[in-house]
Amino acid sequence: MSVMAASTESETQAFVRAQTRPARHPLVPEITLRLASRITPIWTASEESLATSGVEPPYWAFCWPGGAATARFLLDHPERVTGRRVMDIAAGSGVAAIAAAKAGAAWVSAHEIDAYARAAVAVNARANNVAIDIPAGDPLDAVPPADAVILAGDVCYQRDMAARMIDWLRRAHAAGAEVWLADPGRAYLPEIGIEECARYTVPTSLELEDREMRETVLYRLTG
């Protein structure tokens, strides 16, 4: 089952709206996103909303360097996705998926295992007047597509997740997909089988990172 950006607002989407405000990342001012101004209040609100502890941090409420860099690249080079099928894996706020849709992709899907992230993508897609398919479930459990452009931004920060993600992306590449991986210097970026295609200095926040600017590289998987 998928959630389209044009669907009626759900409780999770209402929560996203209540805890964020419209903003534009400096690197991609063409795109409006609902973002949190500070991490602590929204993290607390997420826990209270789910009536539990140990909730995943609300990654969807921030525009991370990998997503911002990917979005900038696609807006500057729309020919990379125009008329093509695009999958944004670990989409977060959906900024890269939105950029792909704006760049003329024929069909765009944004994949997140967190229901609140899927709600955030739906809200953000609607704010930018683009249609994005937002399936539930873990895309890494599915067979990698052979006919898509796959975007993965900032997914190499945790060892086990990065290993599983890179394995899936490599299988997708082997099947015929074009795979783009954006990384701002995370610990588990693979050292082989990637080719640098673009580099950006991305503004960020000291609440999220250990510096205010992140050098972020967009790589293409080569095998």
PyMOL commands that set and color helices and strands:
alter all, ss='L'
color gray80, all
select helices_A, chain A and resi 11-19+39-50+59-61+65-76+78-80+95-102+115-127+139-141+159-175
alter helices_A, ss='H'
color red, helices_A
select strands_A, chain A and resi 2-4+21-23+33-35+85-89+107-111+133-135+148-153+178-183+194-203+213-221
alter strands_A, ss='S'
color yellow, strands_A
deselect
rebuild
show_as cartoon
